[in-house]
Amino acid sequence: MSTINKLEQALAGAKGLAAQFKTFSLDTDDQNAKQMFNQLATTTENMVQQIQARVDFVKSEEPQYTQQK
C-alpha cells in the first residue's frame, strides 16, 4: 500500500470518527458527556485538517498520486 493510500485511509477514518463524536453528542442528555464529545469532535476535525494538508502536499510533490483512486 502506497503512502498516499495510507494517508487517505487515515483521513477517511478520522472523518468518520469526528462524525461519530458529533452523533454521540447529539444522542446524550448528559451535559458533561455532550461537552466531552463536542471537544473530541473539534480535536478530531483539527486532525482531519492536518492530515488533509499532508495529503495535498504529497500529491503536489508526487504528481503520480493525483491519478490514483
N, C-alpha and C positions, 0 to 999 in steps of 0.2 A: 504494500500500500504506500502510495507516494505521500510526501509531506503535505501537499495541498489537500489530498483526500482526508488525511488525519485531522487537519485543521478544520475543514468543512464539517467533518463528523463531530468534532468538539463544539463547533459553532451551533450546529443543529441541536445538540444535547443541551447546551447552555440556554438556548432559546426556549426549549421545551421545559427546562427546569424553572426558568423565570415565569413562564405561563402557569405552571403548576403552583408556584408560590402565590401568584395572584389569585388563582382559584381557591386555594386554601384560605386565603384572607377573606374572600367573599363568603365562604362556606361556614365561617365561625362567628359566633356572637361574643366570644371571649375577646375583650379589647386588648389584652396583653398578647394573645396569640395573633390577633389581627395585625397589631403593630410589628410583631416579630416577622410575620410572613411578608408584610409590606417592605420591611427593611431588607429581608433576604432577596426579595424580588428586585429591589433597587440595586443591591450589590451585584446580583447576577446580571442585570441589564448592563451595568458598567463592565462586567467581564465580557459580555457579548460584544460591546463596542470595541474593547481591546483586541479580542480575537478577530473581529471583522477587519480591524485596521491591519492586523498581521496578514490576513488572507489577501487583502488588497495589495499590500506591499509585496508579498510573494508573487502574486500574479503580475505585478508590474515589473518585477525583476526577472521573472521566468515566463516569458510570453507563451510557451507551450502549455502552461497550466490554464490559460484562459480558454483553450479549446477543449479541455476535458470536461466531461459531465457524466 
